[in-house]
Each structure stands twice: as structure tokens, then as C-alpha cells.
Amino acid sequence: MAMSVGGATGDNEPMIEMNTTPLIDVMLVLLVMLIITIPIQTHAVKLDMPVGAPPPQVVQPVVVELGVDFDGTPTWNGNPVPSRSLLDQYLQIAANTDPQPEIHLRPNRLAKYGAVARVLGDAQRIGVTKIGFVGQEQYME
């Protein structure tokens, strides 16, 4: 904003520049009045949603703890399985159950790789699909 403050030149010439301060004050007052008088618009849309059936109940899966001890002996829910054929029977029952139980394989840290691979191979051969490793924190050092 340019504003002329007279006095330095001593000339009695008329001031050519327009004083814009009152114009700006009026514009600010009009802007504030416009903002206050505009109603607050809500962007809500009323919808009549259909009422449906309640969601189905979530069934917690059955979990089977399958372990492999340090000497290669498999355990089924904490109970030692003395023979490989008995382990195959347990895995066959689990594979035929609908829905299949989750089998959490927890090999001992000292178990040989071949013993764990044999258990995994038997489970795959029989058709067990929900199998996973748990207890991996024992391998961190």
C-alpha cells in the first residue's frame, strides 16, 4: 500500500494517490459478514440400509502340537508317538477332519534335520495342509 504523507516538498500540489485504507477495511468487514452468514453445510446423505442376517460365528481352529524331540521321537500334543505308523494314523485322522486342525510343528533345537523332514514329508504325503513351525525363538542367540 502506498500512502503519501505530505510535508517534505513544500509544494501546494494536490495529492494524486488514492487512500485505500478505508476500502480495505470495508472489504474485510464484508468478508467477515459473508463468512458468518453462510450456513455450515453438512455433507451427510441419509441412506436406508437393508437389514441382513447377523454375521456367522467365527469358529476357533483346533490346534495340534506336533513336536520332534532331540532324539527324533515325535510327540502328538505332548504324548510321545512310539512308531511311525501310529504318527501316520494321527496325521490321517487330522487330514480327514473337516475343517483340518492347525498343526503346530515344534522341533527341538537339537533334533536332526532328517527327523523333522521325515515328519513334514509324512504330513505332506498324507494330505495335511495346515502345518506351520512355531517356537522359533529357541534358535535365536
Steps between C-alpha positions, in 0.01 A plus 500: 500500500634832409406795707621853463585690810531864406740759619847436366485681164314814596296499178136578517413244234198275542558138613463264203504164686179355635476399866414128490488434875122562538434286193693208650318540833162484326606192302615320818171578676304367201714185492443432871124554459494262204683231695269532800176499303577194283335199663725209587438234240503141608585243241285223643282281288222304666500139389254230584725197522347152481503293813672168437570188692756523780854405404588135540670392818876467471614156604839479665715239325611189680874510566716188515849533648737274307851488636824331407728422795878521493524126427249518209197367692182678391248618760128557439354756743781423745463121485788306341412307185696173509466398134486667165180312404320642805611852399364430151166400653487824703584702189237310296232579758605867496497510118149351481352731764292787360629767553856381537663584832801728504812299567770697679832329442746572781831323440754489777812705446716189509276293268663382180382651174419156357252420779314828450503460122358146535208629711433780248520256209254262668258787563522613138460146367187444709344833398536727803488859374489713816844451650746759621810546713472653846752559776769648279618728780711211634725528194589866560822561685 
